[in-house]
Amino acid sequence: MRRGWIAVAVLVAVAFTSAGGYLAYLNTLPTAVTLSVASGQKEVPTDARLVFSFNRPVALDSLQKSFSIEPATTGAFVSVSGQDRYQFVPAQPMLDLTSYTLTLRSFTDTTKHPVKAAQWTFTTTIVPRITSVTGAGGAPITDGSEVQPGTTIAFAFNDAMVPSTVKMTLGAQALTLSWAKDSRGATVSTQGIPSGPFVVKLGSGATDSTGHTIKASWTLVTGLYYRDQEHTTPLKYPALIQIPNDVDAVDQNGLQAADMVYEYLAEGGITRLTAIYGNAPDLIGPIRSSRLVSLKLGHHYKGVLFQSGESSVTQAAAGSDPVPQFFDTVGYTFRSNSRYAPDDLMITGDGVNRVETKLYPNLPAFSISKARPSPTGGIPATSVTVSEHSSSYTYDPIMGTYQKTENGHAYRDAKSRLPLRIEMLIVMHTQVTELNVSDGHGSLIHDFNLESKGSADIYYKGQRYAGAWSGADSHSPITFTTADGQALSLPPGLVWVDVTS
């Protein structure tokens, strides 16, 4: 029995000696490191987790100093588990179809053990996708952009595609794509597509030439809307410019760039315009005299009123409730040789800006709020007649704008000769008082009530909406609402307001 116990004791002693020796042996080995991606692996996702695992703790700064990656990739290490697991997180996804080499130079861990140098190589895969969408002149198109009707839209892919597998739709309608020779780009024309929201979808299942598949559908939310493309000068606050509208004055310059144009009767059945600018085009005019309503608009829109003169009645009204006014002055305005007096007084966008900055530098900044509206409850209205102004308006569904004809004359810009395009038309009904005093024309002066409220007919995108206007605060912008009381935002383009009874 004693001999048995001795044998067991010997075995235990040998076992403990062997284990201790083995542990001692392990302690002499360098610190081991593995990577979550196998060396030589292919089709590695560009967003793969690159996790380094150590069997002993290592310091973060030591790891960072010993690490390198080719192609050079900006990124940082983050701890996944204490000091023995770290993930390298690239600032951007890795490149498609690219061979990467990750290198660790030898360093020492926190227990003074060496970490042997190591190297891994792998190749990323590719996930087909659209990398950019551009319009005219290569201008980027992103969600929320507004695209000029008729623009050709270009889609760039990150790889050569199989065109027959790429299905794009506009609503429920399939779009016909024109492909580049390398099949890495395609275009679609918006010619003939009506103005309005433009939502393009790319369905899942499209494949590239090597069989990789687009994993999910893709959507671009934009819109086809006319925008004036001419050069303008931004203004600190609105310029309200008096523009004649008689037969000798049309066609005028610069109306297309206005935020708003108010049209109203002057004398003898002739209308006058107050064009309100937040950005002044290169040429505006002609410029004529102001009216009582002009002064009221000056208060509502907190700007400078540009004019060539005013009657004694208007002058008296201006004196009782002053409006910042600018009268034609050499060095700012000029007479055009291409027009006949008195409809020949003009001003440049730079001239408007100099008037504001040099003559009225202390007026506070102000702008007319513009945002794409989404009214509801409209009825079709592709033609509109405003008999008080001998005007008619016709809707162009492709451009999404109204074109104006007055006394048989179709309005155009005098310089570009392009049709005047009105994005929103508002017929504003208010009280009109005829004052029995001469304004130099032997006719009655019209005084329009802009300080209360009234009804309005709103025309936008071929629809008519019943609405209302309010100007109860005579020194804040006139506001418009739809019949249900919802505030109406004014679109980015030209808003034309016919002030009528």
Legacy VTK file of the C-alpha trace (Angstrom):
# vtk DataFile Version 3.0
C-alpha trace
ASCII
DATASET POLYDATA
POINTS 501 float
0.000 0.000 0.000
2.795 2.366 0.874
4.428 1.685 -2.460
1.182 2.736 -4.242
1.080 6.071 -2.505
4.710 6.686 -3.383
3.984 5.973 -7.039
1.073 8.423 -7.102
3.167 11.072 -5.411
5.890 10.660 -7.968
3.427 11.001 -10.844
1.924 14.139 -9.348
5.354 15.648 -8.848
6.300 14.872 -12.423
3.014 16.358 -13.684
3.505 19.562 -11.714
7.076 19.792 -12.908
6.019 19.266 -16.547
3.178 21.867 -16.324
5.446 24.378 -14.750
8.010 23.728 -17.367
5.418 24.066 -20.124
4.103 27.325 -18.672
7.614 28.567 -18.374
8.172 27.600 -21.972
5.037 29.490 -23.106
6.237 32.537 -21.264
9.342 32.626 -23.438
7.334 32.791 -26.662
6.585 36.130 -28.422
3.100 37.579 -28.142
0.840 36.115 -30.844
-1.435 38.238 -33.037
-4.211 37.304 -35.454
-6.371 39.363 -37.837
-10.082 38.855 -38.416
-9.436 38.748 -42.181
-7.294 35.894 -43.484
-4.173 36.718 -45.430
-4.794 36.101 -49.112
-8.556 36.401 -48.707
-10.494 37.815 -51.648
-13.907 39.487 -51.922
-13.427 41.240 -48.594
-16.227 43.789 -48.035
-15.044 47.405 -48.188
-16.539 47.954 -44.729
-15.110 44.770 -43.208
-14.149 44.780 -39.501
-10.361 44.670 -39.229
-9.853 43.322 -35.693
-6.399 42.482 -34.279
-6.361 39.946 -31.394
-3.347 39.494 -29.073
-2.765 36.786 -26.448
-1.168 39.361 -24.181
-2.120 43.003 -23.514
-0.615 45.632 -25.804
-0.666 49.402 -25.438
-2.741 51.344 -27.938
-0.025 53.874 -28.742
2.529 51.104 -29.347
0.130 49.380 -31.734
-0.593 52.596 -33.624
3.112 53.394 -34.032
3.937 49.967 -35.427
0.994 49.705 -37.851
0.856 50.685 -41.507
-1.531 50.050 -44.393
-1.096 50.246 -48.145
-2.688 51.874 -50.028
-2.463 54.575 -47.380
-5.754 54.763 -45.520
-6.680 57.276 -42.847
-8.189 55.669 -39.775
-7.832 54.974 -36.070
-7.689 52.046 -33.650
-10.402 51.526 -31.065
-10.420 49.002 -28.251
-12.830 46.102 -28.711
-11.889 44.252 -25.519
-9.469 45.748 -23.024
-5.897 45.725 -24.300
-5.947 42.474 -26.225
-8.377 43.248 -29.090
-8.350 46.376 -31.260
-10.245 47.304 -34.395
-8.802 49.505 -37.121
-11.635 51.760 -38.322
-10.962 53.519 -41.678
-12.298 57.083 -41.939
-13.832 56.094 -45.285
-14.783 52.682 -46.686
-11.900 50.878 -48.338
-11.507 51.097 -52.087
-13.287 48.670 -54.390
-11.336 45.783 -55.985
-8.101 46.840 -54.300
-5.278 44.758 -52.848
-4.415 45.902 -49.324
-1.321 45.104 -47.272
-1.453 45.480 -43.476
1.903 45.479 -41.688
2.835 45.309 -38.011
6.436 46.103 -37.218
7.862 44.391 -34.141
7.217 46.081 -30.804
6.911 45.215 -27.113
3.684 44.500 -25.277
2.841 45.730 -21.774
4.431 42.623 -20.188
7.755 43.276 -21.948
7.226 40.423 -24.395
8.053 40.999 -28.045
5.307 41.177 -30.651
6.829 39.743 -33.806
6.451 41.592 -37.093
3.534 40.351 -39.199
1.906 41.071 -42.533
-1.457 40.309 -44.140
-2.725 40.888 -47.668
-6.288 40.736 -48.938
-8.362 42.037 -51.843
-11.620 43.914 -51.462
-14.753 43.157 -53.376
-16.980 45.648 -55.192
-20.620 46.514 -54.583
-22.045 48.239 -57.653
-23.502 51.627 -56.873
-24.150 55.080 -58.278
-21.277 57.349 -57.306
-22.596 60.671 -58.611
-25.489 62.340 -60.396
-24.845 65.480 -62.422
-26.717 67.899 -64.634
-25.800 70.664 -67.046
-22.113 71.541 -66.955
-21.409 68.740 -64.487
-23.345 70.443 -61.671
-24.030 67.913 -58.887
-27.608 66.802 -58.333
-28.500 65.573 -54.862
-31.684 65.012 -52.869
-33.547 68.310 -52.670
-31.928 69.788 -55.768
-34.021 71.568 -58.369
-33.235 70.699 -61.980
-33.970 72.884 -64.988
-36.645 71.243 -67.193
-35.111 69.642 -70.255
-31.804 68.922 -68.500
-29.943 65.727 -69.374
-29.116 63.920 -66.133
-25.954 61.783 -65.976
-25.482 58.812 -63.615
-21.948 57.561 -62.884
-21.391 54.019 -61.573
-18.346 52.678 -59.750
-17.994 49.767 -62.179
-18.953 48.663 -65.671
-22.570 47.577 -65.519
-24.704 45.144 -67.503
-27.131 47.728 -68.951
-29.998 45.281 -69.407
-30.078 44.663 -65.645
-30.265 48.343 -64.660
-33.902 49.367 -64.243
-34.715 52.995 -63.438
-38.201 54.366 -62.976
-39.839 57.769 -62.678
-42.862 56.987 -60.582
-44.364 53.970 -62.347
-42.796 54.890 -65.686
-39.632 53.127 -66.886
-36.856 55.493 -67.939
-34.812 54.897 -71.076
-31.096 55.170 -70.327
-28.384 55.986 -72.864
-25.173 54.187 -71.901
-21.536 55.213 -72.334
-19.267 52.823 -74.238
-17.586 51.651 -71.031
-20.991 51.013 -69.391
-19.866 52.963 -66.336
-22.200 55.886 -67.025
-25.705 56.482 -68.328
-27.834 59.521 -69.112
-31.529 60.258 -69.227
-33.157 63.302 -70.821
-35.913 65.162 -69.012
-37.061 66.753 -72.261
-40.840 66.680 -72.398
-41.298 65.584 -68.776
-43.718 67.972 -67.013
-42.434 70.254 -64.277
-42.836 69.047 -60.730
-41.370 66.497 -58.317
-38.837 64.224 -60.011
-38.249 61.016 -58.050
-36.006 58.439 -59.743
-35.610 54.908 -58.396
-32.981 52.315 -59.237
-34.254 48.861 -58.416
-32.196 46.172 -56.693
-30.720 43.376 -58.760
-28.620 45.407 -61.186
-25.289 43.678 -61.814
-21.841 44.706 -62.929
-19.798 42.968 -65.608
-18.216 40.594 -63.062
-21.529 39.465 -61.585
-21.601 41.614 -58.466
-25.121 42.751 -57.610
-26.519 46.006 -56.271
-27.860 44.946 -52.902
-30.571 47.551 -52.329
-32.729 49.985 -54.259
-31.606 53.600 -54.633
-33.753 56.750 -54.820
-33.076 60.329 -55.904
-35.657 62.882 -54.774
-35.443 66.108 -56.739
-37.699 68.249 -58.950
-37.947 69.813 -62.395
-38.476 73.529 -61.894
-37.600 76.532 -64.025
-34.976 78.816 -62.502
-33.603 82.070 -63.870
-29.964 81.495 -64.800
-28.790 85.094 -65.293
-26.062 86.722 -63.235
-27.277 88.719 -60.240
-25.800 90.758 -57.392
-27.021 89.814 -53.876
-28.549 92.663 -51.889
-28.634 93.227 -48.151
-32.301 94.214 -48.275
-34.926 94.518 -51.041
-34.768 97.007 -53.884
-38.259 98.062 -55.001
-37.945 99.438 -58.522
-40.714 101.359 -60.266
-41.092 100.070 -63.829
-43.506 101.470 -66.428
-45.818 99.127 -68.304
-47.127 101.241 -71.166
-46.749 100.249 -74.813
-43.488 102.188 -75.211
-41.892 100.559 -72.153
-42.343 96.878 -72.985
-40.395 94.704 -73.177
-38.612 95.602 -69.955
-35.246 94.440 -68.650
-34.674 92.386 -65.523
-38.204 91.372 -64.530
-37.375 87.663 -64.620
-34.903 87.979 -61.720
-37.381 89.710 -59.397
-38.665 87.923 -56.314
-42.061 89.569 -56.788
-43.708 91.994 -59.182
-46.803 93.917 -58.116
-48.917 95.233 -61.008
-51.630 97.844 -60.445
-53.553 100.531 -62.323
-51.936 103.957 -62.501
-53.826 106.444 -64.694
-55.674 106.239 -67.983
-56.067 102.460 -67.781
-52.274 101.958 -67.871
-50.646 99.764 -65.258
-47.383 100.271 -63.415
-45.087 97.713 -61.832
-43.167 97.570 -58.575
-40.485 94.905 -58.994
-38.940 93.670 -55.738
-35.410 92.276 -55.856
-33.329 90.384 -53.320
-30.752 89.781 -56.031
-30.347 92.458 -58.698
-29.725 91.373 -62.323
-27.159 93.141 -64.490
-29.734 95.484 -66.088
-33.110 96.707 -64.800
-35.508 99.155 -66.321
-36.831 101.406 -67.523
-37.534 103.265 -64.279
-40.441 105.673 -63.803
-42.227 107.481 -60.985
-43.822 106.046 -57.878
-47.447 105.933 -56.795
-49.205 105.826 -53.428
-49.247 102.032 -53.563
-45.470 102.056 -54.163
-44.903 103.727 -50.803
-47.048 101.124 -49.086
-45.085 98.307 -50.708
-41.888 100.013 -49.554
-43.112 99.757 -45.966
-44.260 96.159 -46.352
-40.995 94.896 -47.835
-38.503 97.012 -45.838
-36.329 98.179 -48.692
-35.402 101.207 -50.798
-37.849 102.505 -53.409
-36.103 103.308 -56.709
-37.957 105.863 -58.867
-37.554 108.722 -61.306
-39.960 111.091 -59.553
-43.305 111.437 -57.803
-46.359 113.669 -57.809
-47.107 116.207 -55.094
-49.737 113.827 -53.693
-47.272 110.953 -53.468
-44.611 113.274 -52.099
-46.944 114.451 -49.351
-47.764 110.848 -48.421
-44.050 110.001 -48.330
-43.427 112.926 -46.033
-46.051 111.848 -43.531
-44.747 108.258 -43.322
-41.242 108.225 -44.825
-39.950 105.400 -46.987
-36.269 105.161 -47.987
-36.322 106.540 -51.550
-33.780 106.857 -54.329
-34.340 109.216 -57.271
-32.409 108.998 -60.550
-28.880 110.236 -59.951
-25.954 110.477 -62.345
-23.381 107.832 -61.471
-26.045 105.334 -60.465
-28.672 105.486 -63.236
-28.198 106.202 -66.929
-30.201 106.865 -70.092
-30.253 104.062 -72.679
-29.678 104.922 -76.344
-31.862 101.977 -77.342
-35.013 103.461 -75.795
-36.977 106.671 -76.130
-37.592 109.114 -73.280
-39.163 109.008 -70.792
-38.902 105.210 -70.866
-35.122 105.143 -71.151
-33.874 105.442 -67.554
-31.969 102.295 -66.520
-29.851 100.947 -63.665
-27.389 98.077 -63.351
-27.272 95.460 -60.600
-24.020 97.010 -59.415
-25.696 100.417 -59.354
-28.506 99.080 -57.184
-26.001 97.562 -54.773
-23.995 100.809 -54.583
-27.142 102.783 -53.781
-27.837 100.440 -50.869
-24.296 100.261 -49.514
-23.327 103.920 -49.947
-26.572 105.849 -49.516
-28.503 103.581 -47.128
-25.857 101.509 -45.306
-27.705 101.355 -41.992
-30.946 99.731 -43.107
-31.304 96.300 -41.485
-30.925 93.139 -43.538
-34.162 91.696 -44.839
-35.256 89.178 -47.470
-38.478 87.733 -48.811
-38.873 84.179 -47.567
-38.971 81.660 -50.414
-39.723 77.932 -50.224
-41.351 75.426 -52.570
-45.070 75.290 -51.607
-47.286 72.210 -51.547
-50.858 73.541 -51.523
-53.804 71.143 -51.688
-57.354 71.356 -52.938
-56.661 73.074 -56.246
-58.648 72.860 -59.465
-57.153 72.871 -62.985
-56.458 76.374 -64.319
-54.201 76.439 -67.351
-55.428 79.832 -68.562
-56.228 82.926 -66.503
-57.703 86.285 -67.485
-57.308 89.487 -65.461
-59.607 91.886 -67.309
-58.718 94.937 -65.175
-55.184 94.729 -66.540
-56.112 93.490 -70.026
-53.953 90.475 -69.222
-54.077 86.756 -69.829
-51.796 84.023 -68.547
-51.182 80.612 -70.082
-49.673 77.682 -68.235
-46.736 75.787 -69.747
-46.722 72.307 -68.113
-43.190 71.454 -69.271
-41.609 74.523 -67.682
-44.157 74.732 -64.880
-44.632 78.483 -65.391
-47.218 80.936 -66.660
-46.580 83.200 -69.646
-48.134 86.650 -69.674
-49.885 88.454 -72.514
-51.161 92.009 -72.067
-53.067 93.938 -74.712
-52.083 91.214 -77.146
-48.348 91.457 -76.371
-46.527 88.357 -75.125
-44.025 89.477 -72.480
-40.329 88.754 -72.947
-37.082 89.952 -71.429
-35.741 92.785 -73.569
-32.180 91.425 -73.571
-32.563 87.650 -73.781
-35.788 87.771 -75.836
-36.915 84.761 -73.831
-40.514 84.548 -72.586
-41.176 85.979 -69.139
-41.841 82.959 -66.951
-44.022 83.440 -63.885
-43.885 80.643 -61.342
-46.802 81.766 -59.212
-49.589 84.169 -60.157
-51.666 85.812 -57.419
-54.735 87.896 -58.182
-55.103 90.038 -55.070
-58.521 91.604 -54.485
-58.655 94.800 -52.440
-60.464 98.106 -52.084
-59.522 100.813 -54.578
-60.186 104.491 -53.942
-60.029 107.056 -56.750
-58.716 110.381 -55.526
-60.074 113.422 -57.303
-56.726 115.161 -57.736
-54.502 115.435 -60.780
-51.261 113.524 -60.895
-49.996 115.338 -63.964
-51.970 113.134 -66.329
-55.414 114.656 -65.964
-56.722 111.423 -64.482
-57.811 110.139 -61.103
-55.216 108.650 -58.762
-55.798 105.099 -57.576
-55.172 104.365 -53.928
-55.097 100.655 -53.019
-55.816 99.373 -49.539
-52.893 97.135 -48.545
-53.339 97.552 -44.799
-56.230 95.178 -44.142
-57.091 91.803 -45.687
-59.005 90.320 -48.560
-59.442 87.386 -50.911
-56.902 86.139 -53.413
-56.832 83.688 -56.308
-53.583 81.719 -56.333
-52.334 79.992 -59.476
-49.482 77.516 -59.207
-48.442 74.580 -61.417
-51.614 74.739 -63.489
-53.940 74.740 -60.468
-56.110 77.448 -58.935
-56.352 77.720 -55.163
-58.774 79.950 -53.303
-56.905 82.017 -50.770
-56.579 85.246 -48.843
-54.047 87.995 -48.204
-53.290 90.039 -45.106
-51.418 93.288 -44.630
-52.785 94.320 -41.276
-49.261 95.148 -40.136
-48.393 97.897 -42.614
-44.673 97.513 -41.978
-44.344 93.745 -42.491
-44.609 91.712 -45.703
-48.031 90.955 -47.075
-48.848 87.331 -46.287
-50.933 84.846 -48.244
-52.900 81.830 -47.069
-54.917 79.106 -48.732
-58.646 78.704 -48.118
-58.023 76.351 -45.175
-55.918 79.010 -43.445
-52.547 77.414 -44.154
-49.697 79.858 -44.765
-48.645 79.920 -48.405
-44.917 79.921 -49.050
-43.704 81.696 -52.168
-41.711 79.585 -54.667
-38.109 80.441 -55.563
-39.038 81.840 -58.989
-40.920 84.964 -60.085
-44.180 85.653 -58.213
-46.515 88.046 -60.058
-49.243 89.832 -58.059
-52.090 91.517 -59.929
-53.644 94.015 -57.504
-57.303 94.361 -58.485
-60.642 95.330 -56.992
LINES 1 502
501 0 1 2 3 4 5 6 7 8 9 10 11 12 13 14 15 16 17 18 19 20 21 22 23 24 25 26 27 28 29 30 31 32 33 34 35 36 37 38 39 40 41 42 43 44 45 46 47 48 49 50 51 52 53 54 55 56 57 58 59 60 61 62 63 64 65 66 67 68 69 70 71 72 73 74 75 76 77 78 79 80 81 82 83 84 85 86 87 88 89 90 91 92 93 94 95 96 97 98 99 100 101 102 103 104 105 106 107 108 109 110 111 112 113 114 115 116 117 118 119 120 121 122 123 124 125 126 127 128 129 130 131 132 133 134 135 136 137 138 139 140 141 142 143 144 145 146 147 148 149 150 151 152 153 154 155 156 157 158 159 160 161 162 163 164 165 166 167 168 169 170 171 172 173 174 175 176 177 178 179 180 181 182 183 184 185 186 187 188 189 190 191 192 193 194 195 196 197 198 199 200 201 202 203 204 205 206 207 208 209 210 211 212 213 214 215 216 217 218 219 220 221 222 223 224 225 226 227 228 229 230 231 232 233 234 235 236 237 238 239 240 241 242 243 244 245 246 247 248 249 250 251 252 253 254 255 256 257 258 259 260 261 262 263 264 265 266 267 268 269 270 271 272 273 274 275 276 277 278 279 280 281 282 283 284 285 286 287 288 289 290 291 292 293 294 295 296 297 298 299 300 301 302 303 304 305 306 307 308 309 310 311 312 313 314 315 316 317 318 319 320 321 322 323 324 325 326 327 328 329 330 331 332 333 334 335 336 337 338 339 340 341 342 343 344 345 346 347 348 349 350 351 352 353 354 355 356 357 358 359 360 361 362 363 364 365 366 367 368 369 370 371 372 373 374 375 376 377 378 379 380 381 382 383 384 385 386 387 388 389 390 391 392 393 394 395 396 397 398 399 400 401 402 403 404 405 406 407 408 409 410 411 412 413 414 415 416 417 418 419 420 421 422 423 424 425 426 427 428 429 430 431 432 433 434 435 436 437 438 439 440 441 442 443 444 445 446 447 448 449 450 451 452 453 454 455 456 457 458 459 460 461 462 463 464 465 466 467 468 469 470 471 472 473 474 475 476 477 478 479 480 481 482 483 484 485 486 487 488 489 490 491 492 493 494 495 496 497 498 499 500
